[in-house]
């Protein structure tokens, strides 16, 4: 069975809530349903325009405002932990994280003994006792007598490392963030009791992780299934695919890439019908976070859309191809360019430094009009009241740009 590229894009965007117009309610149960549909929303501290999690949700529901996510977290409908990276996750999925907690306990301990400061293990009992007695704490509120590091993000004092370890293995949870700083509490005081004591076991967790990933991706290799939640190992995902194939739950399908190449993947037997029934992607132009779910797997995005994207935050400025934090632009079922911009809230302006269209994309008056309208909406979302363009903002397509039509 071959899944043609247009159908593959159509299904993938539909499953990721980017085919329909970005309208409708965006708070309470509606917002929780959207996050459940995606599986999780990656969070990130960089706020060049707005933080990644807020931009991900805004791209899908432009009535969304950050306080709606804050309320879901405060009401314990969501919890924060790791998938492939830090993310907010529906609380009903918490039982399946026990597998991760068991797996990470010895692995992290062995790794951190090699690169964390000595003494973090000795702080476990003290940190837990302090939180149990006095309530939630941030890293700044523990280990007051310990030397603070100057070596960067991972140069943690021992009590900070203890907090992070205890969170990663499930004994602590993040109860809130203050100015994006994690505040930790006992997991028993954060996770709702309905989900707290449930542990489906390792085998059921692997089945859940692979099955739920496939339903959100539409089609995938075993490696892509493993990477979605980062809950199953590549070998476990491969074994699941073998067994699910034998049971008739999935089929092999060859997915056509943007360049016409075929890649063997797995899908539900009805994948072609699901793709054909998916709505036509909205022509609405949207600006995506670099960590949007359709882009988090850079290789998959490049195969499906012919769009090569690499974030350049950690690349020295002189060696950057585009910029520090450049946003992909989605139009219909195509990624048509990337834009470098920053919100200057002190002056109330969203400043566009540069836009690079993909090869073959013509920025005529109609497309520029749609771009302007979207930038106006994004500026308002980011707390700005105007959009300003640098004199040379419209750039030429670079050689590594990929093909896209008008």
C-alpha positions in Angstrom: 0.0 0.0 0.0 1.3 3.4 -1.0 0.3 6.6 0.8 0.8 9.5 -1.6 2.5 12.6 -0.3 -0.5 14.9 -0.5 -2.6 12.4 1.5 0.2 11.9 4.0 0.5 15.7 4.6 -3.2 16.1 4.8 -3.6 13.4 7.5 -0.6 14.5 9.5 -1.8 18.1 9.6 -5.3 17.0 10.5 -4.1 14.8 13.4 -2.1 17.8 14.6 -5.0 20.2 14.5 -3.5 22.3 11.7 -5.8 21.4 8.9 -8.9 23.2 10.3 -9.1 27.0 10.7 -7.6 28.2 14.0 -11.0 29.2 15.4 -13.2 27.9 18.2 -13.0 27.9 22.0 -9.5 27.7 23.6 -10.0 27.3 27.3 -11.3 24.8 29.8 -12.4 21.5 28.4 -11.9 22.6 24.8 -8.2 23.5 25.5 -7.7 20.2 27.4 -9.2 18.3 24.5 -6.8 20.0 22.1 -3.8 19.1 24.2 -5.1 15.5 24.6 -5.4 15.4 20.8 -1.8 16.4 20.4 -0.7 14.1 23.3 1.4 16.8 24.9 2.7 20.3 24.4 6.5 20.9 24.6 7.4 23.8 26.9 10.4 26.1 26.4 11.8 29.2 28.2 12.7 31.2 25.1 10.2 34.0 24.6 11.6 35.8 21.5 7.9 36.4 20.6 6.1 34.1 23.0 7.1 30.8 24.7 6.9 27.7 22.6 3.9 26.2 24.4 1.9 29.3 24.0 2.7 29.6 20.3 1.8 25.9 19.7 -1.6 26.4 21.1 -2.2 29.9 19.5 -1.4 28.5 16.1 -4.3 26.1 16.5 -6.8 28.3 18.4 -6.3 32.0 18.1 -8.7 32.7 20.9 -6.1 31.0 23.2 -4.5 33.1 25.9 -1.8 31.8 28.3 -3.9 32.2 31.4 -6.1 29.4 30.1 -3.2 26.9 30.2 -2.3 28.2 33.7 -5.8 27.4 34.9 -5.6 23.8 33.6 -2.3 23.3 35.4 -3.6 24.8 38.6 -6.7 22.6 38.4 -4.4 19.6 38.0 -5.9 18.6 34.6 -2.3 18.6 33.3 1.1 17.7 34.8 4.6 18.6 33.7 7.2 16.0 32.9 9.4 14.7 30.1 8.5 13.1 26.8 11.3 13.7 24.3 11.7 17.0 26.2 9.9 18.9 29.0 6.2 19.1 28.3 2.7 19.6 29.7 0.7 16.4 29.6 -2.9 15.4 30.4 -3.1 14.1 33.9 -4.9 11.0 32.9 -1.7 9.8 31.2 0.3 10.0 34.5 -0.1 6.2 35.3 2.0 5.5 32.2 4.9 7.5 33.6 5.6 4.9 36.3 7.5 2.9 33.6 9.7 6.0 33.0 10.3 6.5 36.7 11.5 2.9 37.2 13.7 3.1 34.1 15.2 6.5 34.9 16.0 5.9 38.5 19.2 3.8 38.0 20.1 5.3 34.6 20.0 8.9 35.8 21.8 8.1 39.1 24.7 6.4 37.2 25.0 9.3 34.7 24.7 12.1 37.2 27.3 10.7 39.4 29.7 11.4 36.6 28.8 15.0 35.9 26.9 16.5 38.8 28.6 17.9 41.9 29.3 15.4 44.7 26.8 15.3 47.4 23.5 15.5 45.5 22.5 11.9 46.6 23.0 12.9 50.2 20.4 15.6 49.9 17.5 13.3 48.8 16.1 12.7 52.3 16.6 16.3 53.5 14.9 17.8 50.4 11.9 15.4 50.7 11.6 16.0 54.5 11.7 19.8 54.0 9.0 19.8 51.4 6.8 17.4 53.4 7.1 19.6 56.4 7.2 23.1 54.9 5.6 22.9 51.5 6.7 23.5 47.9 10.1 24.9 47.2 12.1 26.2 44.2 15.8 25.5 43.7 16.6 28.9 45.0 15.1 28.0 48.4 17.1 24.9 49.1 20.8 24.3 49.8 21.2 27.9 51.0 24.7 27.0 52.4 25.8 25.3 49.3 28.1 26.9 46.7 26.2 28.2 43.7 27.8 27.4 40.3 28.8 29.7 37.6 29.3 27.1 34.9 26.0 27.4 33.1 22.6 25.7 33.0 23.7 22.3 34.3 26.1 23.5 37.0 23.7 22.8 39.8 24.3 22.9 43.5 23.6 19.5 45.1 20.2 20.3 46.5 19.1 21.6 43.0 20.3 18.4 41.5 18.4 16.4 44.2 15.2 18.3 43.3 15.6 17.5 39.6 16.4 13.9 40.2 13.5 13.4 42.6 11.2 15.0 40.0 12.5 12.9 37.2 11.9 9.7 39.1 8.4 10.7 40.3 8.8 11.4 44.0 8.3 15.1 43.4 6.2 16.9 40.9 6.1 20.5 39.6 3.2 22.3 41.3 3.6 25.6 39.5 6.2 27.9 37.9 7.0 31.3 39.2 8.5 33.4 36.4 9.1 30.1 34.7 11.1 28.8 37.7 10.0 25.3 38.7 8.3 25.0 42.1 8.4 21.4 43.4 6.0 19.6 45.8 5.4 16.0 46.8 3.8 14.1 43.9 1.0 12.9 46.3 0.0 16.6 46.7 0.1 17.4 42.9 -1.3 14.5 40.9 -5.1 13.8 41.3 -5.8 10.8 43.4 -7.7 9.2 40.5 -4.5 8.8 38.6 -1.9 8.7 41.4 -2.0 5.0 42.5 -2.6 3.5 39.0 0.4 1.6 37.5 -0.5 -0.4 34.4 2.9 -2.1 34.3 5.7 -2.0 31.8 4.1 -4.2 29.0 0.8 -2.3 29.0 2.8 1.0 29.0 4.7 0.0 25.9 1.5 -1.0 24.2 -0.1 2.3 25.1 2.9 4.4 24.1 3.2 2.8 20.6 -0.5 2.6 19.9 -1.3 6.2 21.0 1.8 7.5 19.2 0.6 5.8 16.0 -2.9 7.3 16.3 -1.4 10.8 16.7 1.2 10.4 13.9 -1.0 8.6 11.4 1.9 6.6 10.1 5.3 6.0 11.5 8.4 3.8 11.6 9.1 1.9 14.8 11.8 4.5 15.6 9.3 7.3 15.2 6.9 5.5 17.5 9.6 5.1 20.1 10.6 8.8 19.9 7.1 10.2 20.2 6.7 9.9 24.0 10.3 8.6 24.6 8.6 5.9 26.7 9.5 2.8 24.6 13.0 1.9 23.5 13.6 1.4 19.8 13.8 -2.3 20.4 10.5 -2.3 22.4 8.8 -0.3 19.6 10.1 -2.6 16.9 8.8 -5.7 18.9 5.4 -4.0 19.3 5.2 -3.4 15.6 6.1 -7.0 14.8 3.3 -8.2 17.2 0.7 -5.7 16.1 1.4 -6.6 12.5 0.8 -10.2 13.3 -2.5 -9.4 15.1 -3.7 -7.3 12.1 -3.8 -4.1 14.1 -1.4 -2.4 11.8 -0.2 -2.8 8.2 2.9 -1.9 6.3 2.6 1.2 4.1 5.0 3.0 2.0 4.8 6.7 2.5 5.7 9.0 -0.3 8.0 11.8 0.6 8.1 15.3 -0.9 10.9 14.2 -3.2 8.9 11.1 -4.4 10.9 8.6 -2.4 9.0 5.9 -0.5 9.6 5.1 3.1 8.3 1.9 4.8 6.2 2.7 7.7 3.3 1.3 9.8 -0.2 2.5 9.9 -3.8 1.4 10.8 -5.4 -0.6 8.0 -7.8 2.2 7.2 -5.1 4.9 6.9 -5.9 5.8 3.3 -9.6 6.2 4.1 -8.7 8.3 7.1 -6.4 10.5 5.0 -9.1 10.9 2.3 -11.7 11.8 4.9 -9.5 14.4 6.6 -10.5 18.0 5.8 -8.7 20.1 3.2 -6.0 22.1 4.9 -7.0 25.6 5.6 -5.3 28.2 3.4 -4.8 30.3 6.5 -1.2 31.3 6.9 0.2 30.5 10.3 3.6 31.1 12.0 4.8 28.1 14.0 7.0 27.7 16.9 10.3 25.9 16.2 9.1 23.3 18.7 5.7 22.8 17.1 4.6 19.1 17.0 4.8 19.0 13.2 8.4 20.1 13.3 9.8 18.4 16.5 11.0 15.5 14.4 13.1 17.5 11.9 13.9 14.5 9.7 10.2 13.6 9.3 9.2 17.2 8.5 11.9 17.3 5.9 10.7 14.1 4.3 7.0 15.1 4.3 7.3 18.7 3.4 10.7 19.1 1.8 11.5 21.7 4.5 14.9 21.5 6.1 14.8 23.2 9.5 17.5 23.5 12.2 17.3 25.8 15.2 20.3 28.0 15.5 20.1 29.1 19.2 23.4 27.4 20.0 25.1 28.3 16.8 27.6 31.2 17.0 26.0 34.3 15.4 28.6 34.5 12.7 27.9 30.9 11.6 24.1 31.1 11.5 22.4 30.6 8.2 19.2 32.3 9.2 19.0 33.6 12.8 18.9 32.9 16.5 15.2 31.7 16.7 13.5 31.6 13.3 9.9 30.7 12.9 8.6 28.4 10.1 5.6 29.6 8.1 2.7 27.2 7.2 0.3 27.8 4.4 -2.2 25.1 3.7 -0.2 21.9 3.5 3.1 23.5 2.8 5.9 25.1 4.8 6.6 28.2 2.6 9.3 30.0 4.4 10.8 31.1 7.7 10.8 34.4 9.5 13.2 36.1 12.0 11.4 38.4 14.4 11.3 39.5 18.0 8.7 41.1 20.3 9.9 44.4 21.8 7.3 44.9 24.4 8.9 48.0 25.9 8.1 49.8 22.6 5.0 47.8 21.8 6.4 46.5 18.5 6.9 43.2 16.8 10.0 43.7 14.7 10.5 41.6 11.6 14.2 41.3 10.8 14.0 38.9 7.9 11.9 36.5 5.9 13.2 33.9 3.6 10.7 32.2 1.2 11.3 28.7 0.2 12.4 28.0 -3.4 9.5 28.6 -5.8 7.4 30.6 -3.4 6.4 34.0 -4.8 5.4 36.6 -2.3 2.7 38.5 -4.2 0.3 41.0 -2.8 -2.3 38.5 -1.7 0.3 36.3 0.2 1.9 39.4 1.7 -1.6 40.5 2.8 -2.2 37.2 4.5 1.2 37.5 6.1 0.5 41.0 7.4 -2.8 39.9 8.9 -1.2 37.0 10.7 1.7 39.2 12.0 -0.9 41.6 13.3 -2.7 38.8 15.2 0.6 37.5 16.5 1.8 40.9 17.6 -1.4 41.4 19.7 -0.9 37.9 21.2 2.6 38.8 22.1 1.6 42.1 23.8 2.5 44.4 21.0 0.4 46.9 19.1 2.3 47.3 15.9 4.5 45.4 13.4 7.7 47.0 12.2 9.8 45.7 9.3 13.6 46.2 9.0 14.5 47.8 5.6 16.0 44.7 4.1 13.5 42.2 5.7 12.5 40.4 2.5 15.4 38.1 1.7 16.3 35.9 -1.3 15.8 32.2 -1.1 18.9 30.5 0.1 20.4 27.5 -1.7 19.3 25.1 1.0 15.7 26.2 0.6 13.4 23.5 -0.7 10.8 23.5 -3.4 7.3 24.7 -2.9 4.8 26.1 -5.4 2.7 29.2 -5.2 
